[in-house]
Amino acid sequence: MSRLSTFINSQSSGGGSQGSTASVQIEGLDDLIHQIRTLPEKTTRRTLLKIIRRVTKPVVNAARHEVAQIQEKAFSEGRHPTGNLYESIGNITGKSQEYPNIQVGARVKRRYKGFHAHLLHDGTGKRMTKRGYNRGAITRPIPFMQRAFDKTHAQVRPHFENEVAKEVKRIVKKNIKPTV
């Protein structure tokens, strides 16, 4: 008898006011759980990362749109933005092997040059060198990532849940052998 059926039996016979008991037995559940647990960890991690990358595309696009608006405003004021921040917005893969995660933000490694994203997003006070030279200030923060998240979070979560469900069905169909 599987754990689930044992749990259901213990819950249903646990002294209800009606005095009724129910017994549910799911055959093959132990085999299914064992087969799911034997799936390779790398397959699971890669699959989750693939799903998360696919699901976070709307957030990346919204953040790039916000940065493009900032750049247009700067250009209209006579400044010439480099476009480095726009190009650096994307997915950053987390290093944890146990908990696969993808962060959306300004990338700063390799060819990306989004080092100044936090300065725009959070703003700065007046910045001075040791000798007292003024290096400017961003007194009004421009929270472009927060705006992008606020615009897209309602659609990302349900999309993620649907994608995970589809992928689990695909993996189970491909890897789990039916017991006869």
C-alpha positions, 0 to 999 in steps of 0.5 A, spaced: 500 500 500 502 506 498 503 512 502 498 516 499 493 511 501 495 510 508 495 517 509 488 517 506 485 511 510 488 514 517 485 521 515 478 518 513 478 513 519 480 519 524 473 519 528 469 523 523 462 525 526 458 521 521 462 515 523 463 513 515 470 511 513 473 511 506 479 507 503 482 509 497 488 505 494 492 507 488 496 502 485 502 503 482 503 510 485 510 507 489 513 505 482 511 512 479 514 516 485 520 511 484 521 513 477 520 520 478 525 520 483 530 516 479 530 522 473 537 525 472 538 531 477 541 535 471 535 534 466 531 537 472 535 543 473 536 544 465 529 543 464 527 548 469 532 553 467 529 553 460 522 554 462 524 560 467 528 563 461 522 562 456 517 565 462 521 571 463 522 574 456 516 579 457 519 581 463 526 582 459 522 586 454 518 590 458 525 592 462 528 594 455 522 598 453 523 602 459 530 603 458 529 605 451 524 610 454 530 613 458 535 613 452 530 617 448 529 622 453 536 623 454 537 624 447 532 629 446 535 633 452 542 633 448 545 627 451 548 621 447 547 615 451 551 609 449 546 603 449 550 599 453 544 599 459 539 597 453 544 591 451 545 589 458 538 587 460 537 580 460 537 573 464 542 572 469 543 564 471 544 563 478 550 559 480 546 554 485 546 547 483 540 545 488 535 551 487 535 553 479 534 560 478 534 566 473 534 573 475 532 578 470 537 585 470 543 588 467 548 583 466 555 586 467 560 580 465 563 578 459 561 583 453 555 586 457 556 593 460 550 594 465 555 597 471 551 603 472 544 600 472 543 601 480 545 608 479 539 609 475 535 605 478 536 607 485 539 614 484 545 617 488 546 623 492 552 628 490 558 624 488 565 627 490 572 625 489 577 625 494 580 631 492 573 634 492 571 634 484 564 633 483 562 627 479 554 629 478 548 626 482 542 622 480 537 625 484 531 622 482 531 615 481 528 611 475 526 605 477 525 601 470 526 594 473 521 595 478 516 598 473 517 592 468 516 587 474 509 591 476 507 591 468 508 583 467 508 579 474 501 578 473 502 574 466 508 571 468 506 566 474 500 563 471 505 562 464 510 559 469 505 554 472 502 552 465 509 551 462 511 547 468 505 542 468 506 541 460 514 540 461 512 535 467 507 531 462 512 531 457 517 528 461 513 523 465 510 521 458 517 520 455 521 517 461 516 513 465 514 506 463 507 504 465 506 498 469 502 492 467 
